Amino acid sequence: MNPLQPGECRHRLTCYEPTTTQADNGEEVVVPVEAFKLWAKIEPLNGRERLQAGQVLAEGSTRIRVFWSPNAARINAKWILGHRDIMYNISGPPAEIEMEKREFEIIATSGVNLG
């Protein structure tokens, strides 16, 4: 894979951190709260459709690449990422692409079971 170039990061990615809050009934609830935005390269990898409870659900796998930053280093598999009207669940921990902390690669899914 070629190193990420600044001009390739054309997508504004919103990063949502899971935050624990208390509901009116006193129960703890985890809600995604916008933490920061990053420029990213978003590449669809594959997609599929499946039937569940009589509905067709579309699901896609996506590669998201961002440059290393202190904020990017905070992202983990519990976070949710958003671009325009698409929300992404992170499939696993972000992987450092280069030893010099130059960039991260995030594999994520969209379309099913978000949040």
ChimeraX attribute file (.defattr): number of C-alpha atoms within 10 A of each C-alpha:
attribute: neighborCount
match mode: 1-to-1
recipient: residues
	/A:1	4
	/A:2	5
	/A:3	9
	/A:4	18
	/A:5	11
	/A:6	12
	/A:7	9
	/A:8	13
	/A:9	18
	/A:10	12
	/A:11	15
	/A:12	15
	/A:13	21
	/A:14	19
	/A:15	24
	/A:16	21
	/A:17	20
	/A:18	17
	/A:19	12
	/A:20	12
	/A:21	12
	/A:22	11
	/A:23	10
	/A:24	7
	/A:25	6
	/A:26	8
	/A:27	8
	/A:28	11
	/A:29	11
	/A:30	13
	/A:31	14
	/A:32	16
	/A:33	14
	/A:34	16
	/A:35	13
	/A:36	12
	/A:37	16
	/A:38	17
	/A:39	17
	/A:40	23
	/A:41	21
	/A:42	20
	/A:43	12
	/A:44	14
	/A:45	12
	/A:46	11
	/A:47	13
	/A:48	10
	/A:49	12
	/A:50	10
	/A:51	9
	/A:52	8
	/A:53	6
	/A:54	7
	/A:55	9
	/A:56	10
	/A:57	13
	/A:58	13
	/A:59	16
	/A:60	16
	/A:61	20
	/A:62	21
	/A:63	16
	/A:64	22
	/A:65	23
	/A:66	26
	/A:67	21
	/A:68	17
	/A:69	13
	/A:70	7
	/A:71	12
	/A:72	17
	/A:73	14
	/A:74	11
	/A:75	20
	/A:76	16
	/A:77	14
	/A:78	16
	/A:79	21
	/A:80	22
	/A:81	24
	/A:82	17
	/A:83	15
	/A:84	9
	/A:85	5
	/A:86	10
	/A:87	21
	/A:88	24
	/A:89	23
	/A:90	24
	/A:91	15
	/A:92	12
	/A:93	16
	/A:94	22
	/A:95	13
	/A:96	18
	/A:97	19
	/A:98	12
	/A:99	7
	/A:100	8
	/A:101	12
	/A:102	14
	/A:103	21
	/A:104	22
	/A:105	20
	/A:106	21
	/A:107	22
	/A:108	23
	/A:109	22
	/A:110	20
	/A:111	17
	/A:112	13
	/A:113	9
	/A:114	12
	/A:115	15
